[in-house]
């Protein structure tokens, strides 16, 4: 037993298998079960049936017919059919019931042969063949009534009397108990299967969400930095001969932007390699807004910031930073404007980010397209917020983000 299970048992809670299913019900898919043969359990059960029947015959000497080769053939047949119980549960159910009926009709001693019927019934019900199991048990009970109260005159052993009707009540009760236990096991197995499917679906959903999150991070980091690098590379090439000092400044900006991009990409890759470890560097937030303004300035874009960045939860702070970063990147890449405005409003319950440029668009995608806008909307939706992006009536482009938040208390307020 795993350490976790031991601790759970010591603490009084249910063991691990109670939620995930016991091993004897967790046999994999239907195809996997049919591909396997339950040899060990069938051989052991057959030996048990033969030995138990010999003991029962010794206890019922004079009351029932003694065991002969035909009786042992029926016992081996009833127990041996269980070898096919995973592949053909219905046929095994009726086969064991028929063998038990012949055994009963021949007057042989009562014994563990009926356990083979019970096991076949249990397997058939758990496999979903409920009506077949009920029909087989009903057929066996009807045969028992027929033999015990009518055909006993012509069947061995000779001089046998009719069975009391109270015995039929006991037999019926045992059959109902077998069906009830089988139905309970079937219900629990279906519940465990649903829980396993839900856990697998939740794991896939978490993996998809993590993959999308990493894709957004990489897109935001690379798109912004490469846009700055692209602009500065063009400036450097244009001024390389006429203004070497300005070209040197452009190369310095390229070096700084590429270094920052490499650092953030390395942080994302470290998260992929060790998903359980805490990040080595804090996630960026609106406190790094001056860096964005400086980088945009290096790309030839003047950015005005209105409002003070509030203290936010880490997830909201990161989303706000990435939204501003992507919006400014889109201005650099897709707008002819060299001026942009970032406005921050925070009323304690929601953060409003508004990023405007004066246009006009330099291409068909005025405010960016594809992964950029989709990533902003996904970030906002993950927090329960909204994104509106589109051209303004007076020209230019606007991105308006509303992110629900709670202000993080300052250190001196605690």
C-alpha positions as CSV (number, residue, x, y, z in Angstrom):
1,X,0.0,0.0,0.0
2,X,1.3,3.4,-0.9
3,X,2.3,5.8,1.9
4,X,-0.6,8.1,0.9
5,X,-3.1,5.3,1.3
6,X,-1.6,4.4,4.7
7,X,-2.0,7.9,5.9
8,X,-5.5,8.1,4.6
9,X,-6.4,4.9,6.5
10,X,-4.8,6.1,9.7
11,X,-6.7,9.3,9.4
12,X,-10.0,7.5,9.2
13,X,-10.7,8.4,5.5
14,X,-11.6,5.9,2.8
15,X,-8.7,4.0,1.2
16,X,-7.4,5.0,-2.3
17,X,-9.1,2.2,-4.1
18,X,-12.6,3.3,-2.9
19,X,-12.3,6.4,-5.2
20,X,-10.5,4.7,-8.1
21,X,-11.9,1.2,-8.0
22,X,-10.5,-2.1,-6.6
23,X,-8.1,-4.1,-8.8
24,X,-10.5,-6.9,-9.4
25,X,-12.9,-4.4,-11.1
26,X,-10.2,-2.3,-12.9
27,X,-9.3,-4.6,-15.8
28,X,-8.9,-2.0,-18.4
29,X,-11.0,-1.5,-21.6
30,X,-13.3,-4.2,-23.0
31,X,-10.8,-5.0,-25.7
32,X,-8.0,-5.5,-23.2
33,X,-10.2,-7.8,-21.1
34,X,-11.1,-9.9,-24.1
35,X,-7.4,-10.2,-25.1
36,X,-6.5,-11.8,-21.7
37,X,-7.3,-15.2,-20.4
38,X,-8.0,-15.7,-16.6
39,X,-6.1,-18.9,-16.4
40,X,-4.8,-18.8,-12.8
41,X,-8.2,-17.9,-11.2
42,X,-10.1,-20.5,-13.4
43,X,-7.7,-23.3,-12.5
44,X,-7.8,-22.5,-8.8
45,X,-11.6,-22.2,-8.8
46,X,-11.9,-25.6,-10.6
47,X,-9.8,-27.3,-8.0
48,X,-11.8,-25.7,-5.3
49,X,-15.1,-26.9,-6.9
50,X,-13.9,-30.5,-7.3
51,X,-12.5,-30.6,-3.7
52,X,-15.5,-28.9,-2.2
53,X,-17.9,-31.3,-4.1
54,X,-16.0,-34.3,-2.8
55,X,-16.4,-33.0,0.8
56,X,-20.1,-32.2,0.1
57,X,-20.7,-35.8,-1.2
58,X,-19.1,-37.3,1.9
59,X,-21.5,-35.2,4.1
60,X,-24.6,-36.1,2.0
61,X,-24.1,-39.9,1.7
62,X,-27.5,-41.6,1.4
63,X,-29.2,-38.3,0.7
64,X,-27.9,-37.6,-2.8
65,X,-26.4,-39.7,-5.6
66,X,-22.6,-40.3,-5.2
67,X,-20.2,-38.5,-7.5
68,X,-19.3,-40.5,-10.6
69,X,-17.3,-39.5,-13.8
70,X,-20.3,-37.8,-15.3
71,X,-20.7,-35.6,-12.2
72,X,-17.0,-34.7,-12.3
73,X,-17.3,-33.8,-16.0
74,X,-20.2,-31.5,-15.2
75,X,-18.2,-29.9,-12.4
76,X,-15.2,-29.3,-14.6
77,X,-17.5,-28.0,-17.4
78,X,-19.2,-25.5,-15.0
79,X,-16.0,-24.2,-13.6
80,X,-13.9,-24.4,-16.8
81,X,-16.4,-22.3,-18.7
82,X,-15.3,-19.4,-16.5
83,X,-12.1,-19.2,-18.6
84,X,-14.2,-17.5,-21.3
85,X,-16.1,-15.2,-18.9
86,X,-14.4,-12.0,-20.1
87,X,-14.8,-12.8,-23.8
88,X,-18.3,-14.3,-23.8
89,X,-20.0,-13.5,-20.5
90,X,-23.6,-14.3,-21.7
91,X,-22.7,-17.7,-23.1
92,X,-20.7,-18.5,-20.0
93,X,-23.6,-17.5,-17.8
94,X,-26.1,-19.8,-19.6
95,X,-23.5,-22.5,-19.9
96,X,-22.8,-22.7,-16.2
97,X,-26.5,-22.5,-15.4
98,X,-27.2,-25.4,-17.8
99,X,-24.4,-27.5,-16.3
100,X,-25.6,-26.8,-12.8
101,X,-29.2,-27.8,-13.8
102,X,-28.0,-31.1,-15.2
103,X,-25.9,-31.6,-12.1
104,X,-29.0,-30.9,-9.9
105,X,-31.3,-33.1,-12.1
106,X,-28.9,-36.0,-11.8
107,X,-29.3,-35.9,-8.1
108,X,-25.7,-35.2,-7.2
109,X,-24.9,-33.5,-3.9
110,X,-25.4,-29.8,-3.3
111,X,-22.1,-28.1,-3.3
112,X,-19.8,-25.4,-4.8
113,X,-21.0,-25.9,-8.3
114,X,-23.5,-23.2,-7.7
115,X,-20.7,-20.8,-6.9
116,X,-19.7,-21.1,-10.6
117,X,-23.1,-19.9,-11.5
118,X,-22.8,-17.0,-9.0
119,X,-19.4,-16.0,-10.4
120,X,-20.7,-16.1,-14.0
121,X,-23.7,-14.1,-13.0
122,X,-21.6,-11.5,-11.2
123,X,-19.3,-11.2,-14.2
124,X,-22.2,-10.9,-16.7
125,X,-24.0,-8.2,-14.7
126,X,-20.8,-6.2,-14.1
127,X,-20.1,-6.4,-17.9
128,X,-23.5,-4.9,-18.5
129,X,-25.5,-8.0,-19.5
130,X,-28.1,-7.7,-16.7
131,X,-31.1,-9.2,-18.4
132,X,-29.1,-12.3,-19.6
133,X,-28.0,-12.9,-16.0
134,X,-31.5,-12.5,-14.6
135,X,-32.9,-14.9,-17.3
136,X,-30.2,-17.5,-16.6
137,X,-30.8,-17.4,-12.8
138,X,-34.5,-17.5,-13.4
139,X,-34.1,-20.5,-15.6
140,X,-32.0,-22.3,-13.0
141,X,-34.5,-21.5,-10.2
142,X,-37.4,-22.7,-12.4
143,X,-35.4,-25.9,-13.1
144,X,-34.8,-26.4,-9.4
145,X,-38.5,-26.1,-8.6
146,X,-39.4,-28.5,-11.4
147,X,-36.9,-31.1,-10.2
148,X,-37.5,-30.7,-6.5
149,X,-41.4,-30.8,-6.7
150,X,-42.3,-32.8,-9.8
151,X,-39.5,-34.6,-11.6
152,X,-37.9,-36.0,-8.5
153,X,-40.1,-39.1,-8.8
154,X,-38.3,-40.2,-12.0
155,X,-34.8,-38.8,-11.3
156,X,-32.1,-40.1,-9.0
157,X,-31.6,-40.8,-6.2
158,X,-34.4,-43.3,-5.8
159,X,-36.9,-42.9,-3.0
160,X,-36.2,-39.2,-2.8
161,X,-39.0,-37.0,-1.4
162,X,-40.2,-33.6,-2.5
163,X,-38.2,-30.6,-1.2
164,X,-40.0,-28.3,1.3
165,X,-41.2,-25.0,-0.2
166,X,-39.2,-23.2,2.4
167,X,-36.1,-24.4,0.6
168,X,-37.2,-22.6,-2.6
169,X,-37.6,-19.4,-0.6
170,X,-34.0,-19.8,0.6
171,X,-32.7,-20.5,-3.0
172,X,-34.6,-17.5,-4.3
173,X,-33.2,-15.3,-1.6
174,X,-29.7,-16.4,-2.4
175,X,-30.2,-15.6,-6.1
176,X,-31.7,-12.2,-5.3
177,X,-28.7,-11.6,-3.1
178,X,-26.3,-12.5,-5.9
179,X,-28.1,-10.2,-8.3
180,X,-28.1,-7.4,-5.7
181,X,-24.3,-7.7,-5.1
182,X,-23.7,-7.8,-8.8
183,X,-25.8,-4.8,-9.5
184,X,-24.0,-2.9,-6.7
185,X,-20.6,-3.8,-8.2
186,X,-21.8,-2.8,-11.7
187,X,-23.0,0.6,-10.4
188,X,-19.8,1.3,-8.5
189,X,-17.7,0.2,-11.6
190,X,-19.6,2.6,-13.9
191,X,-19.1,5.4,-11.3
192,X,-15.4,4.7,-11.1
193,X,-15.2,4.6,-14.9
194,X,-17.0,8.0,-15.1
195,X,-14.7,9.5,-12.5
196,X,-11.6,8.2,-14.4
197,X,-12.9,9.7,-17.6
198,X,-13.6,13.0,-15.9
199,X,-10.1,13.0,-14.4
200,X,-8.6,12.3,-17.7
201,X,-10.7,15.0,-19.4
202,X,-9.7,17.5,-16.7
203,X,-6.0,16.6,-17.1
204,X,-6.3,17.1,-20.9
205,X,-8.1,20.4,-20.3
206,X,-5.3,21.6,-17.9
207,X,-2.7,20.5,-20.4
208,X,-4.5,22.4,-23.2
209,X,-4.8,25.5,-21.0
210,X,-1.1,25.3,-20.1
211,X,-0.1,24.9,-23.7
212,X,-2.2,28.0,-24.7
213,X,-0.7,30.0,-21.8
214,X,2.8,29.2,-22.9
215,X,2.0,29.9,-26.5
216,X,0.6,33.3,-25.4
217,X,3.7,34.1,-23.4
218,X,6.0,33.2,-26.2
219,X,4.0,35.2,-28.7
220,X,3.8,38.2,-26.5
221,X,7.6,38.1,-25.6
222,X,8.8,37.4,-29.1
223,X,6.4,39.6,-31.1
224,X,7.2,42.7,-29.0
225,X,11.0,42.2,-28.9
226,X,11.3,41.2,-32.5
227,X,9.2,44.2,-33.5
228,X,11.6,46.5,-31.6
229,X,14.6,44.7,-33.1
230,X,13.1,44.9,-36.6
231,X,12.5,48.7,-36.4
232,X,15.9,49.4,-34.9
233,X,17.7,47.2,-37.4
234,X,16.1,49.3,-40.2
235,X,17.2,52.5,-38.5
236,X,20.7,51.1,-38.1
237,X,21.0,50.1,-41.7
238,X,19.6,53.5,-42.9
239,X,22.1,55.5,-40.8
240,X,25.1,53.2,-40.8
241,X,27.0,55.4,-43.3
242,X,25.5,58.8,-42.6
243,X,25.1,58.8,-38.8
244,X,27.2,56.1,-37.2
245,X,26.5,57.3,-33.7
246,X,22.7,56.9,-34.2
247,X,23.3,53.5,-35.8
248,X,25.3,52.5,-32.7
249,X,22.3,53.6,-30.5
250,X,20.0,51.4,-32.6
251,X,22.4,48.4,-32.2
252,X,22.5,49.0,-28.4
253,X,18.7,49.0,-28.4
254,X,18.7,45.7,-30.4
255,X,21.1,44.2,-27.9
256,X,19.0,45.2,-24.9
257,X,15.7,44.0,-26.5
258,X,17.2,40.6,-27.6
259,X,18.7,40.1,-24.1
260,X,15.3,40.7,-22.4
261,X,13.6,38.4,-24.9
262,X,16.1,35.7,-24.3
263,X,15.6,36.0,-20.5
264,X,11.8,35.8,-20.7
265,X,12.0,32.8,-23.2
266,X,14.4,31.1,-20.9
267,X,12.0,31.6,-18.0
268,X,9.1,30.0,-20.0
269,X,11.4,27.1,-21.0
270,X,12.4,26.6,-17.3
271,X,8.8,26.4,-16.4
272,X,8.3,23.7,-19.1
273,X,11.3,21.6,-17.8
274,X,10.3,21.9,-14.1
275,X,6.6,22.5,-14.0
276,X,6.4,21.9,-10.2
277,X,9.1,24.4,-9.3
278,X,8.5,28.1,-8.5
279,X,9.8,30.5,-11.2
280,X,13.3,31.8,-10.7
281,X,12.2,35.4,-11.7
282,X,9.0,37.1,-10.8
283,X,6.4,37.4,-13.5
284,X,6.3,40.9,-15.2
285,X,3.6,43.3,-14.1
286,X,2.5,46.9,-14.6
287,X,5.4,48.0,-12.4
288,X,7.5,47.4,-15.5
289,X,5.4,49.7,-17.6
290,X,8.2,52.3,-17.8
291,X,10.4,49.6,-19.5
292,X,7.7,49.1,-22.1
293,X,7.6,52.9,-22.7
294,X,11.3,53.0,-23.0
295,X,11.4,50.1,-25.5
296,X,8.6,51.7,-27.5
297,X,10.6,54.9,-27.5
298,X,13.5,53.0,-28.9
299,X,11.3,51.8,-31.8
300,X,10.3,55.4,-32.5
301,X,7.0,55.4,-30.7
302,X,6.2,58.0,-28.1
303,X,3.9,56.7,-25.3
304,X,2.0,58.8,-22.7
305,X,0.9,57.0,-19.6
306,X,-2.1,58.3,-17.6
307,X,-2.9,56.9,-14.2
308,X,-0.8,55.0,-11.6
309,X,-0.5,51.2,-11.8
310,X,-2.5,49.7,-8.9
311,X,-1.3,46.8,-6.8
312,X,-2.9,43.7,-8.3
313,X,-2.9,39.9,-7.9
314,X,0.0,38.3,-9.8
315,X,-2.3,36.8,-12.5
316,X,-4.1,40.0,-13.2
317,X,-0.9,42.0,-13.1
318,X,0.7,39.8,-15.7
319,X,-2.4,39.8,-17.9
320,X,-2.5,43.6,-17.8
321,X,1.2,43.9,-18.6
322,X,0.9,41.5,-21.6
323,X,-2.2,43.3,-22.9
324,X,-0.4,46.7,-22.9
325,X,2.7,45.1,-24.4
326,X,0.8,43.5,-27.2
327,X,-1.2,46.6,-27.9
328,X,2.0,48.8,-28.2
329,X,3.6,46.1,-30.4
330,X,0.6,46.3,-32.7
331,X,1.0,50.1,-32.9
332,X,4.6,49.7,-33.9
333,X,3.9,47.0,-36.4
334,X,0.6,48.0,-38.0
335,X,0.1,51.7,-37.4
336,X,1.6,54.7,-39.1
337,X,1.2,56.7,-35.8
338,X,4.3,57.5,-33.8
339,X,2.3,58.4,-30.7
340,X,0.2,56.3,-28.4
341,X,-1.6,56.8,-25.1
342,X,-2.0,54.3,-22.2
343,X,-4.7,55.1,-19.6
344,X,-5.1,53.1,-16.4
345,X,-8.3,53.4,-14.3
346,X,-8.8,51.4,-11.2
347,X,-11.9,51.7,-9.0
348,X,-11.1,48.8,-6.6
349,X,-13.3,46.2,-8.3
350,X,-12.1,46.5,-11.9
351,X,-9.0,47.6,-13.8
352,X,-9.7,49.5,-17.1
353,X,-6.8,49.6,-19.6
354,X,-7.2,51.8,-22.7
355,X,-4.5,52.0,-25.4
356,X,-5.0,54.5,-28.2
357,X,-3.0,55.4,-31.3
358,X,-3.8,58.1,-33.9
359,X,-3.3,55.9,-37.0
360,X,-3.6,55.5,-39.8
361,X,-3.0,51.8,-40.4
362,X,-0.1,50.8,-42.6
363,X,-1.7,47.6,-43.7
364,X,-4.9,45.6,-43.7
365,X,-4.6,44.7,-40.1
366,X,-5.1,48.0,-38.3
367,X,-4.7,46.9,-34.7
368,X,-3.0,43.6,-35.2
369,X,-4.6,40.3,-36.1
370,X,-4.6,36.6,-35.5
371,X,-2.7,35.4,-32.4
372,X,-2.1,38.9,-30.9
373,X,-5.7,39.9,-30.4
374,X,-6.8,36.4,-29.7
375,X,-4.2,36.1,-27.0
376,X,-5.4,39.4,-25.4
377,X,-9.0,38.1,-25.4
378,X,-8.0,34.8,-23.9
379,X,-6.1,36.5,-21.1
380,X,-9.0,38.7,-20.3
381,X,-11.5,35.9,-20.5
382,X,-9.5,33.7,-18.2
383,X,-9.9,36.3,-15.5
384,X,-13.5,37.0,-16.3
385,X,-12.8,40.3,-18.1
386,X,-13.4,41.6,-21.6
387,X,-11.5,43.1,-24.5
388,X,-12.8,45.5,-27.1
389,X,-10.5,46.3,-30.0
390,X,-11.3,48.3,-33.1
391,X,-10.8,51.5,-35.1
392,X,-12.0,54.8,-33.5
393,X,-14.5,57.0,-35.1
394,X,-12.0,59.9,-35.3
395,X,-9.3,57.7,-36.7
396,X,-6.7,55.5,-35.1
397,X,-7.2,52.3,-33.1
398,X,-8.3,51.6,-29.6
399,X,-7.9,48.6,-27.3
400,X,-10.1,48.7,-24.2
401,X,-9.6,46.0,-21.5
402,X,-11.7,45.5,-18.4
403,X,-10.2,43.1,-15.9
404,X,-11.9,42.3,-12.6
405,X,-9.5,42.7,-9.7
406,X,-9.0,43.3,-6.0
407,X,-6.4,45.7,-4.9
408,X,-3.5,44.1,-3.2
409,X,-2.8,45.7,0.2
410,X,0.4,47.7,0.6
411,X,3.0,46.5,3.0
412,X,2.4,49.4,5.4
413,X,-1.4,48.7,5.4
414,X,-1.0,45.2,6.8
